[in-house]
Amino acid sequence: MTNISNDTHGMLVTFNLSFRFIDNEKYFLVYLVFAIGEITIGNALKCQHCKAVGENDCSGPSLECKNEDDVCVQGIEHNILDGDKRPTAHRGCFNFMMVCDQIVTLNTGRFQLNFYNKCCKTDNCNSDPIEMPPPNNTKNGLYCKSCFVEGSYECETYESVACTCNQGDCMEFTGDATRPGDVEKKNAFAGCATKGACDIGCKILIGTSVGEVQILRCPLENIISVK
């Protein structure tokens, strides 16, 4: 620039340099927008997806999660009535972190409902064999009112059941529910449940399905004794 004596020529050169700078800045901004977009999209995990009713394991395709805060999960549910155990296995995306890596259980005496979700945070990390951890049947000193009936919304008689491991609540349920492979029926039951189960509700059931819920609570009056 300092070697140019013609002012008009100098202005032209200055304009060209400014134009090139603006043009380059425009392309840089466009590139930056696309780069940020790719980074945002790339934050979602890819997880194995499958569900198998009546099976202890399953396999399926790798699919991208819809939400950036999803984790991968592999889990299993056991619905047990009078010794008849009906498992359901699943893999997929998951964002209900409060039930990751712990067994959630319900025990009324006749009826037990157990489920376990193992969560992880890398692509397709949920491809290990699905297993239900062995039960911890150590009594914790809590005893709850218990009953279980199908075909009715009301328990006529109650017994007591000893709670084990992390069962810190006495749950009561009335409503419509379906065991895996069965038809929907009226149900009423009460018994021991994992602490916080009433807050969890029915959101994480994978084999058992729940229709209309009339009562789902963990009342203190259902506690018979604490030893």
C-alpha positions in Angstrom: 0.0 0.0 0.0 2.8 2.5 0.8 4.3 2.0 -2.7 1.1 3.0 -4.4 0.9 6.7 -5.4 -2.4 6.8 -7.1 -5.1 7.5 -4.5 -7.9 6.1 -6.6 -5.9 2.9 -7.2 -5.2 2.8 -3.5 -8.9 3.1 -2.6 -9.6 0.3 -5.1 -7.0 -1.9 -3.4 -8.4 -1.1 0.0 -11.9 -1.9 -1.1 -10.8 -5.2 -2.5 -9.0 -6.1 0.6 -12.1 -5.2 2.7 -14.3 -7.2 0.4 -12.2 -10.2 0.7 -12.1 -9.9 4.5 -15.9 -9.6 4.6 -16.3 -12.5 2.2 -13.9 -14.7 4.2 -15.7 -13.8 7.4 -19.0 -14.7 5.9 -17.8 -18.2 4.9 -16.1 -18.6 8.3 -19.5 -17.8 10.0 -21.3 -20.3 7.7 -18.7 -22.9 8.5 -18.9 -22.2 12.2 -22.7 -22.6 12.2 -22.5 -26.0 10.4 -19.7 -27.1 12.7 -21.7 -26.2 15.8 -24.7 -28.0 14.4 -22.7 -31.1 13.8 -21.3 -30.9 17.3 -24.8 -30.6 18.8 -26.2 -33.4 16.7 -23.2 -35.5 17.5 -23.8 -35.3 21.3 -26.7 -37.8 21.1 -25.6 -41.4 21.9 -26.2 -44.4 19.8 -27.6 -47.3 21.7 -28.6 -50.9 21.0 -32.4 -51.2 20.9 -34.6 -54.3 21.5 -37.4 -55.7 23.7 -38.3 -59.4 24.2 -41.3 -60.5 26.3 -40.8 -63.9 27.9 -37.0 -63.8 27.4 -34.0 -63.0 29.6 -32.0 -61.3 26.8 -32.5 -59.6 23.4 -30.6 -58.1 20.6 -31.3 -55.3 18.0 -30.1 -52.4 15.9 -28.0 -49.5 17.0 -30.1 -46.3 16.9 -29.4 -42.7 17.8 -31.1 -41.4 20.9 -33.6 -38.5 20.5 -32.4 -36.5 23.5 -28.9 -35.3 24.2 -29.1 -36.2 27.9 -30.2 -39.8 27.2 -28.0 -42.7 28.3 -27.9 -46.2 27.1 -29.7 -48.8 29.2 -30.0 -52.6 29.3 -32.5 -54.0 31.7 -34.8 -56.8 32.8 -38.1 -57.1 34.6 -39.4 -60.2 36.4 -43.2 -60.4 37.0 -43.8 -63.3 39.5 -47.2 -64.5 40.6 -47.5 -67.6 42.7 -44.1 -68.7 41.4 -44.9 -68.1 37.7 -42.0 -65.9 36.6 -42.5 -63.9 33.4 -39.3 -62.0 32.3 -39.0 -59.1 29.9 -35.6 -57.9 28.6 -34.9 -54.6 26.9 -32.1 -52.3 25.5 -32.4 -48.7 24.4 -32.1 -45.0 25.3 -33.1 -43.9 28.8 -33.2 -40.7 30.9 -34.8 -41.8 34.2 -31.5 -41.7 36.1 -33.0 -42.3 39.5 -33.5 -46.0 38.7 -30.1 -46.6 37.0 -28.0 -49.3 38.5 -30.3 -50.4 41.3 -32.9 -53.1 41.7 -36.4 -51.8 42.2 -38.7 -54.4 43.9 -42.2 -55.0 45.1 -43.3 -57.9 47.3 -46.8 -58.7 48.4 -46.2 -62.3 49.3 -48.0 -63.9 46.4 -46.8 -61.3 43.9 -43.3 -59.9 43.2 -42.3 -57.4 40.6 -38.5 -56.8 40.2 -36.7 -54.7 37.6 -33.1 -53.7 37.1 -31.6 -51.1 34.7 -27.9 -50.9 34.0 -27.0 -47.5 32.5 -23.9 -46.3 30.6 -22.7 -43.3 28.7 -20.8 -44.3 25.5 -22.0 -45.4 22.1 -23.5 -48.9 22.1 -22.2 -49.6 25.6 -25.4 -51.5 26.4 -24.5 -54.6 24.5 -23.4 -56.8 27.4 -25.5 -59.9 28.4 -28.6 -58.8 30.3 -28.7 -60.2 33.9 -30.9 -59.7 36.9 -28.6 -59.3 40.0 -29.1 -62.0 42.6 -31.7 -61.0 45.2 -30.8 -59.7 48.6 -33.3 -61.4 50.9 -31.9 -60.0 54.2 -34.8 -58.7 56.3 -34.5 -55.0 57.1 -36.9 -54.9 60.1 -39.9 -53.3 58.3 -43.2 -55.1 58.0 -46.1 -54.0 55.8 -49.7 -54.9 55.3 -50.0 -57.2 52.3 -52.6 -58.5 49.9 -53.1 -59.4 46.2 -56.3 -59.9 44.3 -57.1 -60.1 40.5 -60.5 -59.3 39.2 -61.3 -56.8 41.9 -60.3 -53.3 43.1 -60.5 -54.2 46.7 -58.6 -56.5 49.1 -60.9 -58.1 51.6 -58.2 -59.5 53.9 -54.7 -58.5 54.7 -51.7 -60.3 56.1 -48.1 -59.0 56.8 -45.0 -59.3 54.8 -41.4 -58.8 55.9 -39.4 -56.3 53.8 -35.9 -56.9 52.6 -32.8 -55.1 51.3 -33.8 -51.6 50.0 -37.6 -52.0 50.5 -38.3 -49.0 52.7 -41.9 -48.2 51.7 -45.3 -49.9 52.2 -47.0 -49.6 48.8 -50.7 -49.8 48.0 -52.1 -50.1 44.4 -55.6 -50.2 42.9 -56.2 -50.2 39.2 -56.0 -52.0 35.9 -52.8 -53.9 35.0 -51.6 -56.6 32.6 -49.0 -59.2 33.2 -46.7 -60.0 30.2 -48.6 -62.3 27.8 -51.9 -61.9 29.7 -55.0 -59.7 29.4 -55.8 -56.6 31.4 -57.4 -57.2 34.7 -58.6 -55.4 37.8 -55.9 -55.5 40.5 -55.5 -54.5 44.1 -52.4 -55.2 46.1 -50.3 -54.0 49.0 -46.8 -54.9 50.2 -43.2 -53.9 50.6 -41.5 -51.7 47.9 -38.2 -50.1 47.2 -37.8 -46.7 49.0 -39.1 -44.1 46.6 -41.2 -46.5 44.5 -44.3 -44.4 44.7 -42.4 -41.5 43.3 -41.1 -43.7 40.4 -44.6 -45.0 39.7 -45.2 -47.0 36.6 -42.9 -45.1 34.2 -40.2 -47.7 33.9 -42.2 -50.9 33.6 -41.2 -52.7 30.3 -43.2 -55.9 30.4 -46.0 -55.3 32.9 -48.4 -52.6 31.7 -50.6 -50.4 33.8 -53.9 -48.9 32.6 -56.1 -46.7 34.7 -54.7 -46.1 38.2 -57.1 -45.4 41.0 -54.7 -45.6 43.9 -50.9 -45.6 44.0 -49.4 -44.5 47.3 -47.1 -45.4 50.1 -49.1 -44.5 53.3 -47.5 -44.7 56.7 -50.6 -46.4 58.1 -49.7 -49.5 56.0 -46.6 -50.0 58.2 -47.3 -52.8 60.7 -44.1 -52.6 62.6 -40.4 -51.6 62.4 -38.0 -53.9 64.3 
